[in-house]
Amino acid sequence: MSRAERWADLMPRLISAVVMIAVGGFAVWRGGVIFDVLIAASCGGMMWELLRMVAPHRQGLALPLGVLAMGAVLAASLLGGTYGLAMLLVPVLLGVIGLDQRRGTFAGFGLWVMFAAFAFIWMRSALGLDWMVWLVAVVVATDVAGYFAGKALGGPKFWPRVSPKKTWSGTAAGWLAAAAVGAVFAAEAGIGLGGVGVSVLVSMASQAGDVAESALKRKMGVKDSSGLIPGHGGLFDRFDGMLGAAAMVLLVLSIWGLPGGAM
């Protein structure tokens, strides 16, 4: 491979990254309908990608299911409570009914995507901008620290068969970086050291999301979840870590309640 070929996708990657940061950053800052619609649309896109991966012979089902998933997330955010959560199940159940293979795989990943999308909307609405910034900071710190520590330190691989580039040194560095973010946030928010522990849990969930999506692609024999984002692959490829992190936050706060004192 020539030098020019090696860097051929650099410009598309940079442009896509700038667009994603600008659009996502504005939506997170603005909140409300803009944020909700963006998250719901992203969820619909990932459900579209998921069905295309697990059942490529059922391409015609992917788009309607993606649109339904988007509507279900918006409905869940409006209804809230038990009825809202029940809405999240509808696209997954219909997808399972429409498939003739890999139903368990679709159901597991589909539930993850749907509830993580709802978690994003719920967090922005119930907890506010600061907590969304914390979540994004934990995931980004985990990724950046993991990448550079893995490159610099190397060492034993985390799970060679599924993710051959990830090392234990990079994984541990991600936890430490998340703990540092958590310590700063805990001090600012006055929530105690519990914020550090939750940050590490969220970091682990982010890494687990990345590994889970890598395992899915390897099992399905695909390189990317789709080609929706030039130079980056699909939505699932870019936001698998965020999905894991959001799902963990929803789980933790469902168990321990909303922050008001200690977490």
C-alpha positions as CSV (number, residue, x, y, z in Angstrom):
1,M,0.0,0.0,0.0
2,S,1.4,3.4,-1.0
3,R,1.6,6.4,1.3
4,A,-1.1,8.1,-0.7
5,E,-3.4,5.1,-0.4
6,R,-2.7,4.8,3.4
7,W,-3.9,8.3,4.0
8,A,-6.7,8.4,1.4
9,D,-9.5,8.3,3.9
10,L,-8.0,11.0,6.2
11,M,-9.9,13.9,4.7
12,P,-13.3,12.2,4.8
13,R,-12.6,11.1,8.4
14,L,-11.7,14.6,9.5
15,I,-14.7,16.2,7.8
16,S,-17.1,13.6,9.2
17,A,-15.5,14.1,12.7
18,V,-16.0,17.8,12.5
19,V,-19.6,17.5,11.4
20,M,-20.3,14.9,14.2
21,I,-18.7,17.1,16.9
22,A,-20.5,20.2,15.7
23,V,-24.0,18.6,15.4
24,G,-23.7,16.5,18.5
25,G,-22.2,19.3,20.6
26,F,-24.9,21.7,19.6
27,A,-27.7,19.1,20.3
28,V,-26.2,18.2,23.7
29,W,-25.9,21.9,24.7
30,R,-29.4,22.8,23.4
31,G,-31.2,19.8,24.7
32,G,-35.0,19.5,24.3
33,V,-36.6,18.4,21.0
34,I,-33.4,18.9,19.0
35,F,-31.4,16.5,21.2
36,D,-34.3,14.0,21.5
37,V,-34.8,13.8,17.7
38,L,-31.0,13.4,17.1
39,I,-30.8,10.6,19.6
40,A,-33.9,8.9,18.3
41,A,-32.7,9.2,14.7
42,S,-29.3,7.7,15.7
43,C,-31.1,4.8,17.4
44,G,-33.2,4.2,14.3
45,G,-30.0,4.2,12.2
46,M,-28.3,1.7,14.5
47,M,-31.3,-0.6,14.5
48,W,-31.2,-0.4,10.7
49,E,-27.5,-1.4,10.8
50,L,-28.1,-4.2,13.3
51,L,-30.8,-5.9,11.2
52,R,-28.7,-5.6,8.1
53,M,-25.8,-7.3,9.8
54,V,-27.7,-10.1,11.5
55,A,-30.0,-10.8,8.5
56,P,-28.6,-9.4,5.3
57,H,-31.3,-11.4,3.3
58,R,-34.0,-9.3,5.0
59,Q,-32.8,-5.9,3.8
60,G,-36.4,-4.8,3.2
61,L,-37.2,-5.1,6.9
62,A,-34.3,-2.9,8.0
63,L,-35.6,0.6,7.1
64,P,-39.2,0.2,8.4
65,L,-37.7,-1.2,11.7
66,G,-35.3,1.7,11.9
67,V,-38.1,4.2,11.5
68,L,-40.2,2.3,14.1
69,A,-37.3,2.4,16.5
70,M,-36.9,6.1,16.1
71,G,-40.6,6.6,16.8
72,A,-40.5,4.3,19.8
73,V,-37.7,6.2,21.5
74,L,-39.5,9.5,21.0
75,A,-42.7,8.0,22.3
76,A,-40.9,6.5,25.3
77,S,-39.4,9.9,26.1
78,L,-42.8,11.5,26.1
79,L,-44.7,8.9,28.0
80,G,-42.1,7.9,30.6
81,G,-42.7,5.3,33.2
82,T,-43.8,1.8,32.5
83,Y,-45.7,2.6,29.3
84,G,-42.7,4.4,27.9
85,L,-40.3,1.6,28.7
86,A,-42.8,-0.9,27.1
87,M,-42.6,1.2,23.9
88,L,-38.9,0.4,23.6
89,L,-39.7,-3.3,23.4
90,V,-42.0,-3.0,20.3
91,P,-39.3,-2.7,17.6
92,V,-37.2,-5.5,19.1
93,L,-40.2,-7.8,19.4
94,L,-41.3,-7.1,15.8
95,G,-37.8,-7.6,14.6
96,V,-37.6,-11.0,16.3
97,I,-40.9,-12.0,14.8
98,G,-39.7,-10.9,11.3
99,L,-36.5,-12.9,11.5
100,D,-35.9,-16.5,10.8
101,Q,-32.4,-16.7,12.2
102,R,-30.1,-15.1,14.9
103,R,-33.1,-13.9,16.8
104,G,-31.3,-14.0,20.1
105,T,-28.4,-11.9,18.8
106,F,-30.8,-9.3,17.4
107,A,-32.9,-9.2,20.5
108,G,-29.9,-8.8,22.8
109,F,-28.2,-6.0,20.8
110,G,-31.6,-4.4,19.9
111,L,-32.6,-4.1,23.6
112,W,-29.2,-2.6,24.4
113,V,-29.5,0.0,21.6
114,M,-33.1,1.0,22.5
115,F,-32.6,1.3,26.2
116,A,-29.3,3.2,25.8
117,A,-30.9,5.7,23.5
118,F,-33.7,6.2,26.0
119,A,-31.0,6.6,28.7
120,F,-29.4,9.5,26.8
121,I,-32.7,11.4,26.5
122,W,-33.6,10.7,30.1
123,M,-30.2,11.9,31.4
124,R,-30.3,15.1,29.4
125,S,-33.9,15.9,30.6
126,A,-33.7,14.7,34.2
127,L,-30.0,15.4,35.1
128,G,-29.1,18.3,32.8
129,L,-26.2,19.4,30.7
130,D,-23.4,18.9,33.3
131,W,-24.1,15.2,33.6
132,M,-24.1,14.7,29.8
133,V,-20.7,16.5,29.7
134,W,-19.5,14.1,32.4
135,L,-20.7,11.1,30.5
136,V,-19.0,12.2,27.2
137,A,-15.8,13.2,29.1
138,V,-15.6,9.7,30.7
139,V,-16.0,7.9,27.4
140,V,-13.6,10.2,25.5
141,A,-11.0,10.0,28.3
142,T,-11.3,6.2,28.3
143,D,-10.8,6.0,24.6
144,V,-7.9,8.5,24.4
145,A,-6.0,7.1,27.4
146,G,-6.5,3.5,26.2
147,Y,-5.3,4.3,22.8
148,F,-2.1,6.1,23.8
149,A,-1.2,3.8,26.7
150,G,-1.8,0.7,24.5
151,K,0.5,2.1,21.8
152,A,3.2,3.2,24.3
153,L,3.1,0.3,26.8
154,G,1.9,-2.6,24.7
155,G,1.8,-5.8,26.7
156,P,-0.8,-8.7,26.8
157,K,-3.8,-8.4,24.6
158,F,-7.2,-7.9,26.2
159,W,-9.1,-10.3,24.0
160,P,-7.1,-11.2,20.9
161,R,-9.8,-13.2,19.1
162,V,-12.3,-10.4,19.2
163,S,-10.3,-7.1,19.4
164,P,-6.7,-7.8,18.5
165,K,-5.5,-4.2,19.0
166,K,-6.7,-3.8,22.6
167,T,-4.2,-4.4,25.4
168,W,-4.6,-4.7,29.2
169,S,-2.4,-1.7,29.6
170,G,-4.7,0.4,27.5
171,T,-7.8,-0.9,29.3
172,A,-6.4,-0.1,32.7
173,A,-5.3,3.3,31.5
174,G,-8.9,4.0,30.5
175,W,-10.1,3.2,34.0
176,L,-7.6,5.5,35.5
177,A,-8.5,8.3,33.1
178,A,-12.2,7.8,33.9
179,A,-11.4,7.9,37.6
180,A,-9.6,11.2,37.2
181,V,-12.6,12.7,35.3
182,G,-14.9,11.3,38.0
183,A,-12.8,12.9,40.8
184,V,-13.0,16.4,39.1
185,F,-16.7,16.0,38.5
186,A,-17.4,14.7,42.0
187,A,-15.6,17.7,43.5
188,E,-17.5,20.1,41.4
189,A,-20.9,18.5,41.9
190,G,-20.4,17.7,45.5
191,I,-21.5,14.1,45.2
192,G,-18.6,12.4,47.1
193,L,-16.2,9.7,46.0
194,G,-19.1,7.6,44.7
195,G,-18.8,9.7,41.5
196,V,-15.3,8.2,41.0
197,G,-16.6,4.7,41.4
198,V,-19.5,5.3,39.0
199,S,-17.1,6.9,36.5
200,V,-14.9,3.7,36.5
201,L,-18.0,1.5,36.0
202,V,-19.1,3.7,33.1
203,S,-15.6,3.4,31.6
204,M,-15.8,-0.4,31.9
205,A,-19.2,-0.4,30.3
206,S,-17.9,1.8,27.5
207,Q,-15.1,-0.6,26.8
208,A,-17.5,-3.5,27.0
209,G,-19.7,-1.9,24.4
210,D,-16.8,-1.5,22.0
211,V,-15.8,-5.1,22.5
212,A,-19.4,-6.4,22.1
213,E,-19.8,-4.6,18.8
214,S,-16.5,-5.9,17.6
215,A,-17.5,-9.4,18.5
216,L,-20.8,-8.9,16.6
217,K,-19.0,-7.7,13.5
218,R,-16.5,-10.6,13.6
219,K,-19.4,-13.1,14.0
220,M,-21.3,-11.6,11.1
221,G,-18.1,-11.3,9.0
222,V,-18.4,-7.6,8.3
223,K,-15.8,-4.8,8.7
224,D,-18.1,-2.0,9.5
225,S,-21.7,-1.8,10.7
226,S,-22.5,0.3,7.6
227,G,-21.1,3.1,5.4
228,L,-23.3,5.9,6.8
229,I,-20.4,8.0,8.1
230,P,-17.6,8.6,5.5
231,G,-14.3,7.4,6.7
232,H,-15.7,6.0,10.0
233,G,-18.1,3.2,9.1
234,G,-21.5,3.2,10.7
235,L,-23.2,4.8,13.7
236,F,-22.8,1.6,15.7
237,D,-19.0,1.7,15.0
238,R,-18.7,5.2,16.3
239,F,-21.1,5.1,19.3
240,D,-20.8,1.6,20.7
241,G,-18.8,2.9,23.7
242,M,-21.4,5.6,24.3
243,L,-24.2,3.1,24.2
244,G,-22.4,0.9,26.8
245,A,-21.8,4.0,29.0
246,A,-25.4,5.3,28.8
247,A,-26.8,1.8,29.6
248,M,-24.6,1.6,32.7
249,V,-25.7,5.0,33.9
250,L,-29.4,4.1,33.5
251,L,-28.7,0.8,35.5
252,V,-26.8,2.5,38.3
253,L,-29.3,5.3,38.8
254,S,-32.2,2.9,38.6
255,I,-30.7,1.0,41.5
256,W,-29.4,4.0,43.6
257,G,-31.7,6.7,42.5
258,L,-31.2,10.2,41.2
259,P,-28.2,12.2,42.5
260,G,-29.1,14.6,45.2
261,G,-26.7,13.6,47.8
262,A,-24.3,10.7,47.6
263,M,-24.5,8.4,44.7
